[in-house]
Amino acid sequence: MQKLMFESAWDKTLSIKDRNYIEQIFVSTSINSREDIQFTPIWQAINHKSELLITVLVHNFSENPFSFHNKNLQYIENNHLIAEHTFQQPTPIVEQQTSMPWTFIFPVLSIKSSPSMKNGRLEIVEKLN
């Protein structure tokens, strides 16, 4: 059964309003899908460094822990590539059958196009060997 978990820093700093919002998203999206890892959008923003912040609820429906270390992620809006970046530490380890909110920060140099902050999705790009 899928469970919702908050990383310790999130657990300490998340407002009650935001926690309730994320819990509502979890309840409506935590039904197992065909994909082992699934992203549900929460928020998008640009920070003071002009970096793109994409906050998602990461669902790990698999039977194994999952790490984003050395994973290449793309942020796409309306089928148009906005940003692409390979993430290093610190990245979360999402335990098996667990959902967890996380913010992925795309550095300025990884942004290919100006985001509209609408209809966006995050995807893992599998590297070909």
Residue frames relative to the residue before (quaternion, step in Angstrom):
aa qw qx qy qz dx dy dz
M 1.0000 0.0000 0.0000 0.0000 0.00 0.00 0.00
Q 0.4837 -0.6888 0.4704 0.2652 3.56 -0.86 1.02
K 0.0723 -0.7900 0.6074 0.0404 3.58 -1.01 0.84
L 0.3945 -0.6957 0.5525 0.2348 3.56 -1.24 0.58
M 0.0161 -0.7926 0.6087 -0.0330 3.54 -0.89 1.02
F 0.2032 -0.7526 0.6137 0.1255 3.56 -1.15 0.69
E 0.4799 -0.6278 0.5301 0.3076 3.57 -0.97 0.90
S 0.6578 -0.5800 0.2989 0.3763 3.61 -0.98 0.83
A 0.6538 0.5007 -0.3296 0.4618 3.63 0.91 -0.80
W 0.6267 0.5137 -0.3306 0.4837 3.59 1.04 -0.75
D 0.6491 0.5519 -0.3167 0.4169 3.54 0.87 -1.00
K 0.7025 0.4748 -0.2551 0.4647 3.58 1.03 -0.83
T 0.8036 0.3568 -0.1478 0.4528 3.60 0.95 -0.85
L 0.5429 0.6470 -0.3989 0.3573 3.61 1.18 -0.35
S 0.4318 -0.6924 0.5123 0.2678 3.57 -0.87 0.94
I 0.6293 -0.5294 0.4025 0.4022 3.58 -1.22 0.43
K 0.6280 0.5407 -0.3331 0.4497 3.59 0.99 -0.82
D 0.6950 0.4599 -0.2779 0.4778 3.61 0.84 -0.96
R 0.6182 0.5373 -0.3432 0.4597 3.60 1.02 -0.76
N 0.6609 0.5016 -0.3053 0.4673 3.58 0.92 -0.90
Y 0.6307 0.5348 -0.3246 0.4591 3.57 1.02 -0.83
I 0.6762 0.4795 -0.2882 0.4794 3.59 0.90 -0.93
E 0.6342 0.5231 -0.3316 0.4629 3.60 1.00 -0.75
Q 0.6278 0.5217 -0.3305 0.4738 3.61 1.05 -0.72
I 0.6358 0.5121 -0.3223 0.4793 3.58 0.99 -0.85
F 0.6363 0.5374 -0.3239 0.4488 3.58 0.94 -0.89
V 0.6680 0.5103 -0.3089 0.4450 3.60 0.80 -0.98
S 0.7468 0.4165 -0.2317 0.4638 3.59 0.93 -0.85
T 0.7796 0.3367 -0.1807 0.4963 3.64 1.19 -0.29
S 0.5678 0.6568 -0.3664 0.3347 3.60 1.20 -0.05
I 0.4240 0.6729 -0.4908 0.3559 3.57 1.19 0.42
N 0.5615 -0.6539 0.3987 0.3133 3.54 -0.79 1.10
S 0.1729 -0.7710 0.6079 0.0788 3.52 -0.95 0.95
R 0.6710 -0.4790 0.3705 0.4279 3.55 -1.28 -0.10
E 0.6537 0.4949 -0.3101 0.4812 3.57 1.21 -0.45
D 0.4930 -0.6556 0.4832 0.3061 3.58 -1.03 0.77
I 0.7768 0.1667 -0.0709 0.6031 3.58 0.99 -0.92
Q 0.0290 0.7935 -0.6041 0.0677 3.53 -0.82 1.04
F 0.2380 -0.7671 0.5828 0.1232 3.58 -1.08 0.79
T 0.0942 -0.7510 0.6501 0.0664 3.55 -1.03 0.85
P 0.4281 -0.7293 0.4684 0.2558 3.62 -0.58 1.11
I 0.1551 -0.7590 0.6255 0.0926 3.54 -1.16 0.75
W 0.7854 -0.1544 0.1544 0.5792 3.60 0.61 -1.19
Q 0.1143 -0.7297 0.6643 0.1149 3.52 -1.38 0.35
A 0.0892 0.7956 -0.5937 0.0807 3.56 -1.05 0.74
I 0.3037 -0.6674 0.6338 0.2464 3.51 -1.41 0.15
N 0.2924 -0.7764 0.5310 0.1722 3.60 -0.78 0.99
H 0.7456 -0.4185 0.2917 0.4288 3.56 -1.35 -0.02
K 0.6653 0.4648 -0.3037 0.4991 3.63 1.25 -0.29
S 0.4817 -0.6784 0.3982 0.3861 3.58 1.38 0.09
E 0.4017 0.6826 -0.4965 0.3552 3.56 1.18 0.57
L 0.4187 -0.6912 0.5357 0.2450 3.54 -1.20 0.63
L 0.1339 -0.7928 0.5932 0.0407 3.57 -0.72 1.13
I 0.0405 -0.7905 0.6109 -0.0179 3.54 -0.68 1.13
T 0.0992 -0.7973 0.5951 0.0174 3.56 -0.53 1.21
V 0.0157 0.7987 -0.5967 0.0766 3.53 -0.80 1.12
L 0.3800 -0.6210 0.6072 0.3182 3.49 -1.36 0.16
V 0.2175 -0.7799 0.5788 0.0972 3.56 -0.54 1.23
H 0.1228 -0.7758 0.6166 0.0534 3.56 -0.75 1.08
N 0.0883 -0.7521 0.6514 0.0472 3.56 -0.81 1.03
F 0.1155 -0.8237 0.5547 0.0210 3.56 -0.22 1.31
S 0.5354 0.6597 -0.3909 0.3540 3.59 1.27 -0.16
E 0.5703 -0.5855 0.4664 0.3383 3.52 -1.38 0.00
N 0.7035 0.4260 -0.2459 0.5130 3.60 1.31 0.09
P 0.5510 -0.5713 0.4740 0.3812 3.60 -1.15 0.52
F 0.1709 -0.7858 0.5890 0.0798 3.57 -1.16 0.63
S 0.1295 -0.7840 0.6051 0.0500 3.55 -0.98 0.94
F 0.3721 -0.7225 0.5410 0.2165 3.56 -1.15 0.67
H 0.3794 0.7302 -0.4824 0.3003 3.58 1.28 0.10
N 0.8458 0.0454 -0.1102 0.5200 3.57 -0.81 1.15
K 0.4738 0.6339 -0.4654 0.3964 3.58 1.14 0.60
N 0.3280 -0.7252 0.5796 0.1749 3.51 -1.05 0.91
L 0.0496 -0.8037 0.5929 -0.0128 3.57 -0.70 1.14
Q 0.1831 -0.7541 0.6225 0.1015 3.50 -1.21 0.70
Y 0.2045 -0.7168 0.6487 0.1534 3.51 -1.19 0.70
I 0.0611 -0.8157 0.5730 -0.0511 3.55 -0.66 1.21
E 0.0737 -0.7647 0.6389 0.0401 3.55 -1.06 0.85
N 0.8473 -0.0451 -0.0041 0.5292 3.57 -0.85 1.01
N 0.6713 -0.5294 0.2624 0.4474 3.57 0.98 1.00
H 0.5781 0.5440 -0.3796 0.4751 3.59 1.21 0.52
L 0.4336 -0.7065 0.4994 0.2519 3.59 -0.79 1.05
I 0.1705 -0.7928 0.5813 0.0665 3.56 -0.75 1.11
A 0.7993 -0.0875 0.1044 0.5853 3.59 0.91 -0.93
E 0.0453 -0.7749 0.6304 0.0111 3.53 -1.24 0.63
H 0.1227 0.7966 -0.5770 0.1324 3.56 -0.88 0.97
T 0.3144 -0.6989 0.6076 0.2087 3.54 -1.20 0.67
F 0.2775 -0.8051 0.5116 0.1140 3.54 -0.58 1.23
Q 0.2032 -0.7509 0.6224 0.0865 3.51 -1.09 0.91
Q 0.7102 -0.3832 0.3227 0.4946 3.58 -1.23 -0.34
P 0.6177 -0.1986 -0.7599 -0.0396 1.68 -2.06 1.27
T 0.0256 0.7513 -0.6588 0.0284 3.51 -1.00 0.90
P 0.5524 -0.6405 0.4075 0.3443 3.55 -1.06 0.58
I 0.2519 -0.6579 0.6669 0.2428 3.48 -1.38 0.28
V 0.1730 -0.7847 0.5905 0.0753 3.53 -0.59 1.16
E 0.3895 -0.7504 0.4903 0.2115 3.53 -0.51 1.21
Q 0.6612 -0.5062 0.3734 0.4089 3.55 -1.26 0.41
Q 0.8549 0.0735 -0.1049 0.5027 3.54 -1.15 0.82
T 0.5342 0.5896 -0.4017 0.4536 3.52 1.04 0.93
S 0.1839 -0.7350 0.6409 0.1234 3.52 -1.23 0.63
M 0.0196 0.8064 -0.5865 0.0728 3.54 -0.99 0.89
P 0.3782 -0.7014 0.5394 0.2722 3.63 -0.90 0.80
W 0.0625 0.7810 -0.6191 0.0536 3.53 -1.15 0.71
T 0.2689 -0.7348 0.5985 0.1718 3.54 -1.19 0.65
F 0.1870 -0.7557 0.6219 0.0845 3.54 -0.80 1.10
I 0.1985 -0.7920 0.5721 0.0776 3.55 -0.77 1.10
F 0.1768 -0.7764 0.6011 0.0675 3.54 -0.62 1.20
P 0.3959 -0.7284 0.5058 0.2384 3.62 -0.57 1.13
V 0.6954 -0.4883 0.3345 0.4076 3.56 -1.23 0.54
L 0.6987 0.4892 -0.2856 0.4368 3.60 0.85 -0.93
S 0.6443 0.5171 -0.3298 0.4569 3.61 1.20 -0.28
I 0.5736 0.5910 -0.3728 0.4274 3.58 1.29 -0.23
K 0.2352 -0.8116 0.5288 0.0800 3.55 -0.62 1.22
S 0.7978 0.0827 0.0289 0.5965 3.55 1.15 -0.71
S 0.5612 -0.6060 0.4321 0.3622 3.60 -1.12 0.55
P 0.3520 -0.7505 0.5156 0.2168 3.59 -0.76 0.98
S 0.3598 -0.7040 0.5672 0.2306 3.54 -1.19 0.61
M 0.3458 -0.7586 0.4634 0.3003 3.56 1.35 -0.38
K 0.6253 0.4817 -0.3467 0.5067 3.58 1.17 0.63
N 0.8617 0.1061 -0.0910 0.4878 3.54 -1.18 0.71
G 0.3646 0.7513 -0.4748 0.2777 3.56 1.01 0.79
R 0.0508 -0.7745 0.6293 0.0394 3.51 -1.28 0.49
L 0.3365 -0.7113 0.5868 0.1911 3.53 -1.25 0.60
E 0.0301 -0.7963 0.6040 -0.0111 3.56 -1.01 0.88
I 0.3730 -0.6697 0.5920 0.2487 3.52 -1.21 0.65
V 0.2106 -0.7594 0.6035 0.1215 3.56 -0.90 0.94
E 0.2987 -0.7519 0.5646 0.1632 3.54 -0.63 1.14
K 0.3590 -0.7346 0.5391 0.2023 3.56 -0.85 1.00
L 0.3449 -0.7238 0.5610 0.2058 3.54 -1.00 0.85
N 0.3063 -0.7603 0.5446 0.1776 3.57 -0.92 0.84
